[in-house]
Amino acid sequence: MAQLTLKNIGKSFDGTDVIRDTSLDVKDGELVCLLGPSGSGKSTILRMVGGFETPDRGSILIDGQDVTRIPPEKRPTGMVFQSHALWSHMSVAENIAFGLKLRRMPRRDIQAKVAEALELVGLADYGKRRVWQLSGGQQQRVAIARALVLEPKILLLDEPFASLDQHLREHLREELRDIQRRLGITTLFVTHGQDEALALADRIVVLQGGEIEQVASPDHMYRAPETRFVAGFIGSMNFLACDMRGGRSDHPLFQISAPVNDGPVELAIRPEAITVAPDANASSRVHRTTDYGTHILVDIELEDGTRLKAMCPPSTRLATGEPVGLKASHVAVFRGTEKLADVTPSDTREIEHV
C-alpha cells in the first residue's frame, strides 16, 4: 500500500492549461475515481502520475518520495490502458511476464509470479493461449494481471472497460473491486461513466476544465453536490428557475423557505425526491411514463411547459395527461455555480405543489 500526493500540479499543451493548480491526497489502499467529461483533464492527471506526461509545475509524491521527474519504468506504478496494449504475437503468460523479464528476474520466480497473477484474475488455465484467442473481457484481465505482477504501489487504470458491453463492464468492475480490496492496493481509476464511479470508488474526484469541482464519497457526492456542475453531472437532476424574495422562493409549485439573499436562483431536485399523486385540481400533468421494472420514471409537464422527472415505485399507475400533485423531500438552491442552501421538510412546513 502507498499514499499518493499531488501538490499544485499544472499542465499546458500548446499554451492552453489543461490542469490548473490541482492538489489531491489518495490514502493507503484507497480506490479513487477521477470522473469528468471529455477534456476535463482526468487522463492527463493519470498519465502524469504514471510518468507518461511531466507536470509543468507542482510535484507528485508516492509515500513521501518526489517522483515528478522519474521515468515511468522506474516508478512504483502499474498502468492499465483502455486499449489493453497487449502483444498479439505473445502468449498470455509471455505478456504478463514481459515486465519481470526486463527486471532480469530468475525464470523460476517469473513462472511462479505469472501463475499467481493468472490465478488472481481468473485465468489460471489460459497462460499458453495467444491474446487474439481471448475475448475482450479476458484480454482486459490479462492487462490487469500484467500490471499487478510487478507489485506496484499504485495501480493506474485509464477507462479500462470503455470498449466492453454494459453487462461485461459491470461484471469486470465487480471483479476488479474484489481484487483491489484483497490486495489493498492504492488505485487511481479514470472513467467518464458516473455509474462506474459510484459503484467502484471509495471517493470520487469530479473534474471540469482542468480543475477539481468536488472530492467526496459516492454517497455524499450524490446527496450533497457542492456546485451546480456536480449537481447536473452526477445522476439525474431537475433544475427549476425562480426568484428568492424575503427568504422564500416564488416558484408556483415548490415554495421553500431558505436563508438566501433576494435574486434569481435554481431549485435542484432529484427525481427520487419527488412524490407524485393524482390531483384533479393540479396544473401539472403526466407527459409520459417509462417502466424500468424497479421503478417508474414519470415525465411531468408543468403549467409553463417546463418538464421534470420523478422516480416512482413500480406499483405506480398514472395515465398520460392525468393531473398530478407534487411534493419534494429535498431541494438544493443554487445561484450561478454556487450552492446556497439545502432544504428538507424539517426546514419548511411544506415543499409541495400549491
N, C-alpha and C positions, 0 to 999 in steps of 0.2 A: 504494500500500500504506500501511497505517497500523497503529498499535498502539492497542488498546482496553484501558483500565484501569478496573475497578470498585473503589472504595475504601469498604469498610464500609457498603455501601448497605443501607437498610432501608425497608420499605413496609408500611403498615397500611391495611386497609379496615374501616370500622365498628368500630374498636377491636381488630381481630384482625390480628396480624402475619402477613403472607404472605411477606415476605422478611426474614430476620434477619441483620444484620451480615455481609453477603456481600462477599467480595473475590475478584477474578479478573483475571488478565492474559491477553489474547489477543495473540499475536505478529503481526508484519507478515506478511501473506499466508497466515495460518493459517485453517483451517476448523475451528471448534469447534462441537460439537453440545451443546445443553442437553437433557438426557434425564431424564425422570421421569414418575411417574403424574399423573393429573389432580389439580390443586390443589397441585402441588409448588412452583409459583412460576416455572416456566420462561418462560411467555409474559409474565408481569409484568416479568421482567428484560429481555426483548427490547423490550417497549414502553417501558420506562424508557430504554434505550439509544437508541431511536428518537425519544424526546421526547414520546410519547403518554401517558405517566404520569410524574409527578415524584417522586423519592425523598423520603421524609420526613427522611432523614438520609443522610450519606455523599455521595460525589461520583463523577461519571463523566467520564473524560478520554479524548480522542482525540488521539493524538500529543502528549500532554502538556497539551493545552488543555482546561480545565474547561468542559464543555458541559451541565452538570447543569440549568441554568435556561434554556438556549437552546431556542426553539420548534423543532418538527420541520422546518419548511421551511427553517430556517437551519442545520441540522446537516449535516455531510458524510456522511449515511447514506442508504441506499436500502432501502425496505421492500417485501417481497413478502408479501401476506396470504394466508391459507388460502382465503378466498372470492374471490380474484383481484381483486375491486374494480375491474372494468373497466366502461366506459361503453358500453352496448349501442347507443346511437344514433350512436356514432362508428365510423369505420373503424379497422382495426388500426393504421395509420400515425398516425392522429389520437390514438389512445390513447397511443401511445409518445411522441408529440411534445408532449403536454399540459404536462409539467413544463418543457420547454425554452421553450415559449411564455410561460409565467409568468415566466421569466427574461429575456424580451424578446430572445431570441437572433435574429439575422438569419435570414430564411426559408431562404436557400440553405444556411446552416450546419445548420439544423434538418433539412432534407431529407437532407443528407449523413449526419448522425448517426443519423437514423432508419433509413436504408438500411443503415448499418453494423451497427446493433443487430439488425435483421431478419436479416441475413446470419449474425450471431453465433449466433442461436438457431434457425437453420434454417428461417426463414420468409420468405426473400427475395422470393417471388412472392405473398405474402399481404397486402401493405400496403393494398390497396384493398378488401379484404373487410370485412364487418361482423363484429363479435365473435360475434354469435349464429350465424354460419355456420361457426364453428370447433368442433372437438372440445374436450373438457375439457383434454386434454394440450396442444393448440395454444393454448388460452386461457392456460394456465399459462406457456407460453413467452413470450406477449405480456406478461404481468405481470412476468416476469423481465427482458425487454428494456426495459420502461418504467422499471424501477429502475436498470438498468445504463447507460441512455443519459445519465443525469445524472452519470455518472462519480463515484459516491460513493466515499469512502474505506473505508466499512464497509457490507457488504451484510447485511441482516437478513431472515431467512426464517422465517415462522411456520407450521409444518406445511404447506408449500405443496402437498404431494402427497397429503394425507389423503383427499381426495374421489375419488381416482383408483383404478382397479383395480390389483391387485398387479403384473401384467405391465407396465403402463404406468408405475407408480411406479418399478419397477426400471430401466426404460429411461431415464426422465427424470432420475433421480438420477445415472445414469452421465453423461448429457449435462451436467448441472449441474456435476458434479465436473470434467469436462474444461474447461468454460468458466471455472470458478473458478481452475483451475491455469494456464490460458492467460493470464488477466488478472492473476493473482497478487493478487486482491482479498481482503482480510481479511473473513471471513464468520462470522456467528453464526447458527446453524440450530437451530430448536426442533423437536423431534419427540417423540412418545411411543413410537415404534417402535424397539426396540433393534436390529433388523436394519438399519434405515436408518442409525442412528448408527454401527454397526460398519462399514458399507460406505463411509460418506462421510467420517468425521471424521479429522482429524489428532489431535485429542484430544476426549474425551468428559467432560462435566461432569454427574454424576448428582446430582439434587436430590431432596430429600424433606422435606416440611414446611417449605419456605422456607429450607432450609439445604443447603449443599454436602456431600454424603457422600464423594465422591472425584472427583479430576481425574486423568485418565491417558490414554495412548494406547489405542486399541481393544484391541490385543493384551494389553497389561498389565492393562487393566480386566477382561478376560475371564479371564485366567490368574491374576491376583493381586488379587481383590477385597479391599478393606481392611475392610469392615464386613459384618455379617450381611445388612443390607438390600441392598447391592450384589450380594452373592453370590446372593441369591434373585431379584433383579430382572434381572440380565444373564444371558441364556441359561438353560438348564435346570440345576437343581442338586438332588441328593439330600441331604436332611438326616436324620441318624440320631442320636437322643438316647442318651447313655450317661454314664458317670461316669469320671473320671480318678482313679486310685489309685496313688500311688507312681510317678507319671510314665508310667503305662500305662493305656490305655483298657480298660474291661471289656465292650466290645461283643462279642457272641458271634461275629460274622463278621469284623469289622475291628479287630484288636488292634494298636494302634500304640504306639510309644514317643515321648514328646514332653516337653520341659521345661515342664510345665503343673502348676499347683497343683491339689491334690485338689478335687473338686467336680463338679457336673453340667456337661456340655459338649454341643455338637453337632458331629458329624463331617460335613463338607460334601464331596461327591464328584460331579464332573461325570460324566454318562453315558458320555462317551467315554473316561474314565479307568478304567472298569470292564471287565475281561476276563471273559467268560463261557465256561464249558466244561462239557460233560456230566459228571456225577459221581454215580454211583448211591448213594453214601453221604451226599450232601449233604441238608440240610434245606430249602434254598431251592429253589423250583420256578418254572418258567416259567408266568406267568399269561396272557400274550398276546404275540404278535409282530406288528409292523407293518412292511411292506416299503415303504420310500421310494425304492427304486431305487439310490440312492447309499449307503444303509446300512439296516440292520435295527434297529428300535427294539424292545428286549426289555423287557417289563414283568415284573418278578420279584417274587414274593410270598415274604417271609421267614417263618420259623417262627412269629413272634409276630403275623403278619398285616400287618406293615409292607410297603409296596410301595417299590421303587426301580426306576429305569430305567437301562438300559445301551445304548450305541450300538455295534453290532457290524458287521463287514464284510458286504457284500451276499451273500457266499457262505455265511453262517451258516445252518444248518438246525437249528432247535430246535422240539420239539413241545410243545404246551400240556400242562402237568402234569409235564414232564420235570424231574428233579432236576439242579441245576447248581451247580458251584463258582464262586466269585467271587474275583477279585483286583483290587486298585486300584493305579494307578501314582502317584496323588497324592491326599492328603487334607488339607483345611484344618480347623483346630479353632477353634470359636467358643464364647465364653461370653457370653450376652446379645447385645449388638450388636458386641462387640469380637472381632477375630481374635487368637488367642493363638499359633498356630503353623501352619506348612506342613510336611507330612511327605511325603517321597518314599522310594522303595526304598533310596536311599543312607543314609537316616536310620535305617531299621529293616530287619531282615532280610526280613521278610515283612509285607505288608499284604494279608492274604488270608483267605479262608474257612477256618476251622479246625474 
